Amino acid sequence: MHKFRPKTLFVGQKINYLPTCQSTNDIAAELVETEQAIEGLVILTDYQTSGRGQRGNLWEAAPGQNLTFSLILHPTFLRASEQFWLNIAISLGVSDWLSAYLPERTTVKWPNDLYVGDRKIGGILIENTLQGYQLAWAVVGIGLNINQLQFPYPTATSLLLETQNRGEFVREDLLNTLLVCLEQRYISLRSGQREALRASYLQRLFRYQEEHWFQSEEERFRGYIVGIDETGRLALQVGGQLRYYGFKEVAFVI
């Protein structure tokens, strides 16, 4: 799983492989804290004992069947108020890669989960370090269900389940091409192609411009996703009212 070099400029040119660890994001964060981090470094494992997902949830994945890794980036070109742009670029990179296997079926569920239909196939957890008003380092944790066939939740799926491939996927080959897609979108962000990234993100946004149920702390309601603002808040049209929700302020009812 680690003796290869992807066709990239810097993403994945160095890979630290651990058969098992508590959390690849924790390992990467420690490298940042001790000033040993380099941009593009990947921390890769076959099994996380305490992998983390969004909203403080655990990320559960069967040992040796999926892709679980963290990527270290150095996005000093982004202000702290612009950090959601990194979510957009990374989400699109993973979506680009998934779309090669599942065209027209892959979407990004705000803020950065990957879905096939109404089932989750992957998740992203980005943890940033600030220096003043700028981003200094970003630890990008990615978990993708690849060969796993059974899950504790009915809303989860895997690449093998969705494609009905004749045999298990070779995870090393998948990681190789995924890192290429991630670098391409990151370079697009670094070069200032924000409007193109925003358009692609909205085009792939889960349940975009469709009426569905949502849940906030105060109520359950029906609304339409109409966009995102500059800070990454979700814009919902609810009746004749336009509402904006930040992370953890609203949930999809699935």
MARVEXVEX-175928 format. One record per residue (C-alpha): residue number from 1; residue in three letters; x, y, z. Coordinates in steps of 0.2 Angstrom, whole numbers. Example, Ala and Ser with C-alpha at 12.3 -4.5 7.8 and 13.67 -1.06 7.14 Angstrom:
2
<pado n="1" res="ALA" u="62" v="-22" w="39"/>
<pado n="2" res="SER" u="68" v="-5" w="36"/>
This chain:
254
<pado n="1" res="MET" u="0" v="0" w="0"/>
<pado n="2" res="HIS" u="14" v="12" w="1"/>
<pado n="3" res="LYS" u="28" v="7" w="-11"/>
<pado n="4" res="PHE" u="23" v="18" w="-26"/>
<pado n="5" res="ARG" u="25" v="36" w="-32"/>
<pado n="6" res="PRO" u="10" v="44" w="-40"/>
<pado n="7" res="LYS" u="11" v="55" w="-55"/>
<pado n="8" res="THR" u="10" v="71" w="-45"/>
<pado n="9" res="LEU" u="21" v="86" w="-42"/>
<pado n="10" res="PHE" u="21" v="85" w="-23"/>
<pado n="11" res="VAL" u="5" v="76" w="-16"/>
<pado n="12" res="GLY" u="10" v="59" w="-11"/>
<pado n="13" res="GLN" u="28" v="60" w="-16"/>
<pado n="14" res="LYS" u="31" v="55" w="2"/>
<pado n="15" res="ILE" u="20" v="43" w="11"/>
<pado n="16" res="ASN" u="22" v="37" w="29"/>
<pado n="17" res="TYR" u="13" v="20" w="30"/>
<pado n="18" res="LEU" u="7" v="13" w="47"/>
<pado n="19" res="PRO" u="-2" v="-4" w="47"/>
<pado n="20" res="THR" u="-13" v="3" w="61"/>
<pado n="21" res="CYS" u="-14" v="19" w="71"/>
<pado n="22" res="GLN" u="-27" v="28" w="82"/>
<pado n="23" res="SER" u="-30" v="42" w="69"/>
<pado n="24" res="THR" u="-20" v="47" w="54"/>
<pado n="25" res="ASN" u="-26" v="65" w="57"/>
<pado n="26" res="ASP" u="-18" v="64" w="74"/>
<pado n="27" res="ILE" u="-1" v="58" w="67"/>
<pado n="28" res="ALA" u="-1" v="72" w="54"/>
<pado n="29" res="ALA" u="-6" v="85" w="67"/>
<pado n="30" res="GLU" u="9" v="80" w="78"/>
<pado n="31" res="LEU" u="20" v="82" w="63"/>
<pado n="32" res="VAL" u="14" v="100" w="60"/>
<pado n="33" res="GLU" u="15" v="104" w="79"/>
<pado n="34" res="THR" u="33" v="98" w="79"/>
<pado n="35" res="GLU" u="38" v="107" w="63"/>
<pado n="36" res="GLN" u="41" v="91" w="54"/>
<pado n="37" res="ALA" u="27" v="93" w="41"/>
<pado n="38" res="ILE" u="30" v="95" w="22"/>
<pado n="39" res="GLU" u="17" v="99" w="10"/>
<pado n="40" res="GLY" u="10" v="84" w="1"/>
<pado n="41" res="LEU" u="15" v="71" w="14"/>
<pado n="42" res="VAL" u="2" v="57" w="16"/>
<pado n="43" res="ILE" u="0" v="47" w="32"/>
<pado n="44" res="LEU" u="-8" v="31" w="26"/>
<pado n="45" res="THR" u="-15" v="16" w="37"/>
<pado n="46" res="ASP" u="-24" v="0" w="34"/>
<pado n="47" res="TYR" u="-34" v="2" w="50"/>
<pado n="48" res="GLN" u="-38" v="17" w="62"/>
<pado n="49" res="THR" u="-43" v="12" w="80"/>
<pado n="50" res="SER" u="-51" v="29" w="83"/>
<pado n="51" res="GLY" u="-54" v="37" w="66"/>
<pado n="52" res="ARG" u="-64" v="54" w="67"/>
<pado n="53" res="GLY" u="-78" v="60" w="56"/>
<pado n="54" res="GLN" u="-88" v="76" w="55"/>
<pado n="55" res="ARG" u="-99" v="82" w="70"/>
<pado n="56" res="GLY" u="-87" v="72" w="82"/>
<pado n="57" res="ASN" u="-93" v="56" w="75"/>
<pado n="58" res="LEU" u="-82" v="40" w="74"/>
<pado n="59" res="TRP" u="-76" v="34" w="57"/>
<pado n="60" res="GLU" u="-79" v="16" w="57"/>
<pado n="61" res="ALA" u="-70" v="6" w="43"/>
<pado n="62" res="ALA" u="-65" v="-13" w="42"/>
<pado n="63" res="PRO" u="-47" v="-16" w="43"/>
<pado n="64" res="GLY" u="-38" v="-18" w="26"/>
<pado n="65" res="GLN" u="-53" v="-15" w="15"/>
<pado n="66" res="ASN" u="-54" v="4" w="13"/>
<pado n="67" res="LEU" u="-44" v="19" w="10"/>
<pado n="68" res="THR" u="-40" v="29" w="26"/>
<pado n="69" res="PHE" u="-26" v="43" w="25"/>
<pado n="70" res="SER" u="-22" v="61" w="29"/>
<pado n="71" res="LEU" u="-14" v="73" w="18"/>
<pado n="72" res="ILE" u="-4" v="88" w="24"/>
<pado n="73" res="LEU" u="-6" v="104" w="14"/>
<pado n="74" res="HIS" u="2" v="122" w="17"/>
<pado n="75" res="PRO" u="-12" v="133" w="10"/>
<pado n="76" res="THR" u="-4" v="150" w="16"/>
<pado n="77" res="PHE" u="-13" v="158" w="1"/>
<pado n="78" res="LEU" u="-30" v="157" w="10"/>
<pado n="79" res="ARG" u="-36" v="168" w="24"/>
<pado n="80" res="ALA" u="-44" v="160" w="39"/>
<pado n="81" res="SER" u="-61" v="167" w="33"/>
<pado n="82" res="GLU" u="-58" v="158" w="16"/>
<pado n="83" res="GLN" u="-55" v="140" w="23"/>
<pado n="84" res="PHE" u="-71" v="133" w="16"/>
<pado n="85" res="TRP" u="-63" v="135" w="-1"/>
<pado n="86" res="LEU" u="-51" v="121" w="4"/>
<pado n="87" res="ASN" u="-66" v="110" w="8"/>
<pado n="88" res="ILE" u="-73" v="114" w="-10"/>
<pado n="89" res="ALA" u="-56" v="109" w="-18"/>
<pado n="90" res="ILE" u="-54" v="93" w="-9"/>
<pado n="91" res="SER" u="-72" v="87" w="-10"/>
<pado n="92" res="LEU" u="-71" v="90" w="-29"/>
<pado n="93" res="GLY" u="-55" v="81" w="-30"/>
<pado n="94" res="VAL" u="-62" v="65" w="-22"/>
<pado n="95" res="SER" u="-78" v="68" w="-32"/>
<pado n="96" res="ASP" u="-68" v="68" w="-48"/>
<pado n="97" res="TRP" u="-60" v="52" w="-44"/>
<pado n="98" res="LEU" u="-76" v="43" w="-39"/>
<pado n="99" res="SER" u="-85" v="49" w="-55"/>
<pado n="100" res="ALA" u="-73" v="39" w="-65"/>
<pado n="101" res="TYR" u="-81" v="24" w="-58"/>
<pado n="102" res="LEU" u="-99" v="30" w="-54"/>
<pado n="103" res="PRO" u="-103" v="43" w="-67"/>
<pado n="104" res="GLU" u="-118" v="54" w="-64"/>
<pado n="105" res="ARG" u="-121" v="46" w="-47"/>
<pado n="106" res="THR" u="-108" v="54" w="-36"/>
<pado n="107" res="THR" u="-112" v="70" w="-26"/>
<pado n="108" res="VAL" u="-105" v="80" w="-12"/>
<pado n="109" res="LYS" u="-116" v="82" w="3"/>
<pado n="110" res="TRP" u="-112" v="98" w="12"/>
<pado n="111" res="PRO" u="-101" v="102" w="19"/>
<pado n="112" res="ASN" u="-89" v="87" w="13"/>
<pado n="113" res="ASP" u="-96" v="70" w="13"/>
<pado n="114" res="LEU" u="-97" v="59" w="-3"/>
<pado n="115" res="TYR" u="-113" v="51" w="-8"/>
<pado n="116" res="VAL" u="-119" v="39" w="-21"/>
<pado n="117" res="GLY" u="-138" v="41" w="-22"/>
<pado n="118" res="ASP" u="-143" v="42" w="-4"/>
<pado n="119" res="ARG" u="-129" v="32" w="3"/>
<pado n="120" res="LYS" u="-113" v="38" w="10"/>
<pado n="121" res="ILE" u="-97" v="31" w="2"/>
<pado n="122" res="GLY" u="-84" v="43" w="10"/>
<pado n="123" res="GLY" u="-80" v="57" w="22"/>
<pado n="124" res="ILE" u="-68" v="71" w="23"/>
<pado n="125" res="LEU" u="-62" v="80" w="39"/>
<pado n="126" res="ILE" u="-51" v="95" w="37"/>
<pado n="127" res="GLU" u="-42" v="102" w="53"/>
<pado n="128" res="ASN" u="-33" v="119" w="50"/>
<pado n="129" res="THR" u="-19" v="128" w="59"/>
<pado n="130" res="LEU" u="-19" v="147" w="58"/>
<pado n="131" res="GLN" u="-5" v="159" w="58"/>
<pado n="132" res="GLY" u="-12" v="176" w="61"/>
<pado n="133" res="TYR" u="-26" v="178" w="49"/>
<pado n="134" res="GLN" u="-19" v="166" w="37"/>
<pado n="135" res="LEU" u="-20" v="147" w="36"/>
<pado n="136" res="ALA" u="-3" v="139" w="40"/>
<pado n="137" res="TRP" u="-6" v="121" w="38"/>
<pado n="138" res="ALA" u="-21" v="109" w="34"/>
<pado n="139" res="VAL" u="-23" v="91" w="39"/>
<pado n="140" res="VAL" u="-35" v="83" w="27"/>
<pado n="141" res="GLY" u="-42" v="67" w="33"/>
<pado n="142" res="ILE" u="-50" v="56" w="20"/>
<pado n="143" res="GLY" u="-60" v="40" w="22"/>
<pado n="144" res="LEU" u="-67" v="30" w="8"/>
<pado n="145" res="ASN" u="-76" v="14" w="8"/>
<pado n="146" res="ILE" u="-69" v="3" w="-5"/>
<pado n="147" res="ASN" u="-70" v="-16" w="-3"/>
<pado n="148" res="GLN" u="-81" v="-17" w="12"/>
<pado n="149" res="LEU" u="-97" v="-26" w="10"/>
<pado n="150" res="GLN" u="-106" v="-25" w="27"/>
<pado n="151" res="PHE" u="-109" v="-9" w="37"/>
<pado n="152" res="PRO" u="-117" v="-6" w="54"/>
<pado n="153" res="TYR" u="-127" v="8" w="46"/>
<pado n="154" res="PRO" u="-140" v="6" w="32"/>
<pado n="155" res="THR" u="-135" v="22" w="24"/>
<pado n="156" res="ALA" u="-117" v="17" w="20"/>
<pado n="157" res="THR" u="-110" v="9" w="4"/>
<pado n="158" res="SER" u="-94" v="5" w="-4"/>
<pado n="159" res="LEU" u="-86" v="6" w="-21"/>
<pado n="160" res="LEU" u="-87" v="-13" w="-23"/>
<pado n="161" res="LEU" u="-105" v="-13" w="-18"/>
<pado n="162" res="GLU" u="-110" v="1" w="-30"/>
<pado n="163" res="THR" u="-100" v="-5" w="-45"/>
<pado n="164" res="GLN" u="-102" v="-24" w="-43"/>
<pado n="165" res="ASN" u="-84" v="-27" w="-48"/>
<pado n="166" res="ARG" u="-80" v="-45" w="-51"/>
<pado n="167" res="GLY" u="-66" v="-44" w="-38"/>
<pado n="168" res="GLU" u="-59" v="-33" w="-25"/>
<pado n="169" res="PHE" u="-51" v="-17" w="-30"/>
<pado n="170" res="VAL" u="-32" v="-15" w="-28"/>
<pado n="171" res="ARG" u="-32" v="0" w="-16"/>
<pado n="172" res="GLU" u="-14" v="5" w="-20"/>
<pado n="173" res="ASP" u="-20" v="8" w="-38"/>
<pado n="174" res="LEU" u="-35" v="18" w="-32"/>
<pado n="175" res="LEU" u="-24" v="29" w="-21"/>
<pado n="176" res="ASN" u="-12" v="33" w="-35"/>
<pado n="177" res="THR" u="-26" v="40" w="-46"/>
<pado n="178" res="LEU" u="-35" v="49" w="-31"/>
<pado n="179" res="LEU" u="-19" v="58" w="-26"/>
<pado n="180" res="VAL" u="-18" v="65" w="-44"/>
<pado n="181" res="CYS" u="-36" v="71" w="-43"/>
<pado n="182" res="LEU" u="-33" v="80" w="-26"/>
<pado n="183" res="GLU" u="-18" v="89" w="-32"/>
<pado n="184" res="GLN" u="-26" v="95" w="-48"/>
<pado n="185" res="ARG" u="-40" v="103" w="-39"/>
<pado n="186" res="TYR" u="-29" v="110" w="-25"/>
<pado n="187" res="ILE" u="-18" v="118" w="-39"/>
<pado n="188" res="SER" u="-33" v="125" w="-47"/>
<pado n="189" res="LEU" u="-38" v="133" w="-30"/>
<pado n="190" res="ARG" u="-20" v="140" w="-27"/>
<pado n="191" res="SER" u="-20" v="148" w="-45"/>
<pado n="192" res="GLY" u="-36" v="157" w="-41"/>
<pado n="193" res="GLN" u="-49" v="148" w="-51"/>
<pado n="194" res="ARG" u="-62" v="150" w="-38"/>
<pado n="195" res="GLU" u="-78" v="153" w="-48"/>
<pado n="196" res="ALA" u="-74" v="137" w="-58"/>
<pado n="197" res="LEU" u="-73" v="128" w="-42"/>
<pado n="198" res="ARG" u="-89" v="135" w="-35"/>
<pado n="199" res="ALA" u="-98" v="131" w="-51"/>
<pado n="200" res="SER" u="-92" v="113" w="-51"/>
<pado n="201" res="TYR" u="-96" v="111" w="-32"/>
<pado n="202" res="LEU" u="-114" v="117" w="-34"/>
<pado n="203" res="GLN" u="-116" v="106" w="-49"/>
<pado n="204" res="ARG" u="-112" v="91" w="-39"/>
<pado n="205" res="LEU" u="-120" v="97" w="-22"/>
<pado n="206" res="PHE" u="-131" v="83" w="-15"/>
<pado n="207" res="ARG" u="-150" v="88" w="-17"/>
<pado n="208" res="TYR" u="-145" v="105" w="-25"/>
<pado n="209" res="GLN" u="-161" v="115" w="-30"/>
<pado n="210" res="GLU" u="-172" v="100" w="-24"/>
<pado n="211" res="GLU" u="-185" v="102" w="-10"/>
<pado n="212" res="HIS" u="-181" v="91" w="5"/>
<pado n="213" res="TRP" u="-183" v="90" w="23"/>
<pado n="214" res="PHE" u="-170" v="98" w="35"/>
<pado n="215" res="GLN" u="-168" v="98" w="54"/>
<pado n="216" res="SER" u="-162" v="112" w="64"/>
<pado n="217" res="GLU" u="-162" v="114" w="83"/>
<pado n="218" res="GLU" u="-178" v="123" w="83"/>
<pado n="219" res="GLU" u="-188" v="114" w="69"/>
<pado n="220" res="ARG" u="-190" v="101" w="55"/>
<pado n="221" res="PHE" u="-194" v="110" w="39"/>
<pado n="222" res="ARG" u="-194" v="108" w="20"/>
<pado n="223" res="GLY" u="-183" v="119" w="9"/>
<pado n="224" res="TYR" u="-172" v="120" w="-6"/>
<pado n="225" res="ILE" u="-153" v="122" w="-7"/>
<pado n="226" res="VAL" u="-149" v="137" w="-17"/>
<pado n="227" res="GLY" u="-131" v="139" w="-14"/>
<pado n="228" res="ILE" u="-117" v="143" w="-2"/>
<pado n="229" res="ASP" u="-109" v="159" w="4"/>
<pado n="230" res="GLU" u="-91" v="165" w="4"/>
<pado n="231" res="THR" u="-89" v="157" w="22"/>
<pado n="232" res="GLY" u="-96" v="141" w="17"/>
<pado n="233" res="ARG" u="-113" v="143" w="25"/>
<pado n="234" res="LEU" u="-127" v="133" w="17"/>
<pado n="235" res="ALA" u="-141" v="144" w="9"/>
<pado n="236" res="LEU" u="-158" v="137" w="10"/>
<pado n="237" res="GLN" u="-174" v="144" w="2"/>
<pado n="238" res="VAL" u="-188" v="140" w="15"/>
<pado n="239" res="GLY" u="-205" v="147" w="9"/>
<pado n="240" res="GLY" u="-202" v="165" w="4"/>
<pado n="241" res="GLN" u="-187" v="166" w="16"/>
<pado n="242" res="LEU" u="-168" v="164" w="12"/>
<pado n="243" res="ARG" u="-159" v="156" w="27"/>
<pado n="244" res="TYR" u="-141" v="153" w="30"/>
<pado n="245" res="TYR" u="-134" v="139" w="41"/>
<pado n="246" res="GLY" u="-116" v="136" w="47"/>
<pado n="247" res="PHE" u="-108" v="119" w="51"/>
<pado n="248" res="LYS" u="-118" v="109" w="64"/>
<pado n="249" res="GLU" u="-133" v="121" w="63"/>
<pado n="250" res="VAL" u="-143" v="111" w="51"/>
<pado n="251" res="ALA" u="-144" v="93" w="46"/>
<pado n="252" res="PHE" u="-151" v="83" w="31"/>
<pado n="253" res="VAL" u="-166" v="72" w="35"/>
<pado n="254" res="ILE" u="-162" v="56" w="25"/>
